[in-house]
Amino acid sequence: MSANESTALTHKDAAQRLAAVQQRIDHAEAASGRPAGSVMLLAVSKTFPIEAVDAIVACGQRAFGENYAQEGVEKASARPALEWHFIGPIQSNKTRGIAEHFSWVHTIDRLKIAERLSSQRPQHLEPLQVCVQINVSGEASKSGCAPNEALALCKAVAQLPNLKLRGLMAIPEATQDVTTQHRQFARLRELQAKLNQQGLTLDTLSMGMSDDLEAAISEGATLVRVGSAIFGRRTYTNSDGAST
């Protein structure tokens, strides 16, 4: 098999996978009575090479999510025209690269990280779009602030000059039980409504992955983070114990 034939097959597979995920999103929107196109697809490319990203880009996808700072900065630097979202835990010593190379950060769970991102965001760039991560399942192993701490954190983040607070993000406990999926996603939606009643203007709910995006969309997700259904299954789970 020639290199060109291999590339062509890879592109075909990428197109089929991306189309299948988009069809799932379209069906879930329709089933929930939501407008077509109301849910954004974020292709989670963590651990996959830049060539895999290129294959998905060739099929029309422009927004990609990364979990690891060094890997994400390398990819964002190589493909700066794409929209890069950071969706992993953030260490204090990794904020500069994220602030300089990403358009979105979904995983702010403490004010210190938000302050560093704001101070390190280059002035020639648009404000960094951010979400506060909420631990909706209450697991000790999960990142995210407690729901009862969300109002104070969101208000503080909203005041930072080089950030724009957009909404909430969650990685609920992984489960195949659809009722539990709905319950966990509903908690984030209800928290968003409560925070907006307190004067915030949150328009983004980042929730739902390969195995549960239908439940997330039915509960109000505006952005779903899908990795394995697009790029293929990984041989491990992420640090939160849930695949994307």
N, C-alpha and C positions, 0 to 999 in steps of 0.2 A: 504493500500500500504506500503510495506517495504521500509526502507531507501535505500537499494540497488536498488530497482525498480525505486525509485524516481531519484537516481543518474544516472541510465542508461537512463531514459527518458531525463534528463537534458543534458546529453552528446549527445544524438541523436539530440536534438533540436539545440544544439550548433554547431554540425557538419553540419547540414542542413543550418543554417544561414551563417556560415563561407563559406561554399561552394557556396552559392548563391551570396555572395558579391564577391568572387574570380571570379565567372563566369562573373559577371558584368564587373569587371576589365579586364578580358581576352577579352571579346567582345569589350570593348571600345578601348583596345590596337589594336586589329585587324582592327576595323573600322577606326582608325586613321593612319593605316599603320605603327604602332610602333612594335618593337620586343616584342615577348611574354616574360613576366617577367621583363619588363623595369620599371614597376610601383610597388613600395613597399606598402604593406598594413600595416597600423598602427591601431591596435585595441584599441579604446579609452574606457578605463575601469573606468573612473571617476564615483564615487558614487556606483559602484557595488562591492560586497564583493570579497575577495580573492578567494573564492570558485568558483565564476563565471570566474575569470581569469584562474583558474586551469582547468575548463571545456573547455575553448578555447585552452589552452596549449595542452590539450590531443588530440586536433584535428590538431595540428601541428603549431599553431601560436606562434611566439616567441617575437614579438615586440609589446609593449603596451604603450599607451599614458595616462598621468594623468594631470589634470588641477589644482589640489590643492596640495600645497607643503606638508602639514602634512600627508594627505592621501597617496600621492604618495610615500613619503619616507617610510611610514610604509609598503606599498606593495613591494617596491623595496628591502627593508631590509628583508622581508619575502621570497622573490623569487629573490635572487641576480643573478641567472644564466640567467634570462631573460634580454631582452634589453628594457630599460625604457627610454621613451621620455617625457620631460616636455613640455606641450603645452598650459599652462595657463599664465595669467598675473603674473609677478614676483615682489614681495615686497622685498625691500632691506634687511629686517631682516630674510628673508627665503632663501637667496642664498646659505648659507653653506650646508644645507641639500640637496639641489638640486645638488650642485657641487660635493658632496660626493657620491651620490647614483644614479645619472642618467648618461646615455651615451650620450643623445642628449638634447638640449634645442632649441625650435623653436621660442621663443617669446622674443628675445632681441630687445628692441626698444629704448634703450638709453645706452650710453657708461658706465655710472656708474654701471649698472647691469652687463655688460660684464666684467668690471674690477674686481668686487667682485667675480664673478664666476671664473675668471682666478686665482686670488690670493688664493681662497679657494679650488681649485681643488687639491686633494691629489697627491703628486708627483709619487706615485707608480701606479697611474691610467693613462691610455691613455688620450690624450687631449680630452676635452669635444667637441663634434661635435655640432655646433651651426648654427642657421639660424637667420637672421634679419627679424623681422616682419614688414610688410609694410601695411599701411592703404590705400588700393587701391580704396575704395569707398568714402573716404573723410568724413566719418561720425564722428561727434564729440564724439560720445559714443564709438567709436572703439579704441582699442589699436593699436600700430604700428606707426612707423615714417612716415612722409610724403615722397612721392617718390623723391622729389627734395632734401631731406636730406639723402637719402640712400647711396650715394657714399661716403660722408665723414664718416658716421657711419661705413659702411662696411670696409673701409680702416683702420680705427682705431681699429676695432675689429680684423681684420686680423693680426695686429701686436702683439696682446696679446699672451704671451708665452704658456699658458696652454689651449688655445682654438684653434679649427680648424674651420674656417668659411667655411660652406658648401653651403649655398644658402639663399633663401628667403622664407618667409611664409606669408600667408594672410588668413584672414577670411572675405571674401567679404560680402556685404549686402545680407541678406537672400532674395531670390526671386525664384518663380517658373517659371519666364520668361527665357527660355533657351537662347534667344539672349543676355539678360543682363548678364546671367551667363558667357557666352563666352566672352563678352566684358570685364568683370572684371578680369577673369583669364588671358586674353590676355595682360592686363596691366602689370601683374606680369612677364609674360614671356618676354615681350618687355623690361621691366626694367632689368631683368637678362641679356639679350643680351647687353644692353647698358653698364651695369656695367662691363661685361666681356671685352667689347671693351676698357674699361678704365684700363685694366690690372689685374682685378680680375679673379679668376677661380672658379666660382660658378657652381656646378653641380647638385644642389638640388632645386626643386620647391615643397614645401609642401603646397598643396592646393587641395581642394575637400573633401566633406564629404558625409554622407549617401544620401542626396537629390540631389547632383549635381556632383558626382564623374565622370560621363561620360563627362560632359562639361570640367571639369578640365583636364582630361586625354587627351582630344582632343586638348587642348591648351598647353600641355607640362608638366603636373604634373609628378613628379617622385615619389611622396609619397602622398597617400591619407589617411585622418584621419577619420576612420569610427567607430562610437559608437553604435547608436541606431539600425542600421541594423544588428548588430551582437549580442548585449547584450539585445536589447529590448528598447522600448520607455521609456524615462524618463518623470517625471511629471512636469518638468520645463525646461526652456532654460538656457543656460549659461550666463555669465555676458556680453557677446557680442551680446546676443539676437539671437544666431544661434545654432541649435542643431548639434551634430556631427553624 
